[in-house]
């Protein structure tokens, strides 16, 4: 039986990262990377870009690095409520919501986990922020996250079937690029030995902003660990760096725009001339590959003494939906 996806996702709203180098990471993303502080407390820091999102990055203090949650935007609270019903019809129980989001930035949403224990949030009616000029060489917001997976076919099937993402391209059978709007990808999966965060990419307004951003980082004594270059899949510019906790962050611009009725997915070979169309970056080093691989991540609800789940964070959203099976299926 073909079932519709749970909602129409409009964009990747924000990501939450767990970091043991909390103060250093907060300084890096604000003073060097170019995000603007929205709010801060002892265990969390919220930062925005030049776009309209209240915040695009939440840093949460933890004993190890990890991915806290991925948040997607939907249009209305009614879509959140309908998403909850459709999740239950698939025997997927939200871990919180639907209901008001009692967290910085507010909104109305719900959260659930994917088969590899990543925490996914969908939300509507978050708080507005005052316009911020886009002349500076700083990020607009988060444009995509690449996730390491032990089963790329299952991961793609879940995110397409349940979340309604569409496959834009493949990089052989090692990476899959998924979109929720006209941007070539908002999520990509990389076949790996364990589930973890590969990297988070931040959009720059143009190639000029992208290059000037690299210049600003250089003035801080920070040079790319891979890049600058231009990828084949997605046609976007890239430069990769590591933050103070070793998580990989990317500046990117000019991601390919998809016309739904005209686009045909392709399979790209994993060769240097297609990984970097400019031929300027060379192959990624063993060091940056190691950072992209990360460490096995049980997810924020994984528990254990060193789990970030034990770290205080935003209050749970709303009231839990009625009980259903805990099994997560595509």
Secondary structure, DSSP 8 states (H G I E B T S, - for coil): -----S----EEEEEEEEES-HHHHHHIIIIIS--EEEEEETTEEEEE-SSSSS-SEEEEE-SS-EEEEEEEE-S-HHHHHHHHHHHHHTT---SEEEEE--STT--EEEEEE-TT--EEEEEES--------S-SSS--EEEEEEEEES-HHHHHHHHHHTT--EEEEEETTTEEEEESSSBS-SEEEEE-SS-EEEEEEEE-SSHHHHHHHHHHHHHTT---SEEEEE-STT--EEEEEE-TTS-EEEEEE---B--TTT---EEE---HHHH-TTS-S-S--HHHHHHHH------TT--STT-GGGS--S---S------------
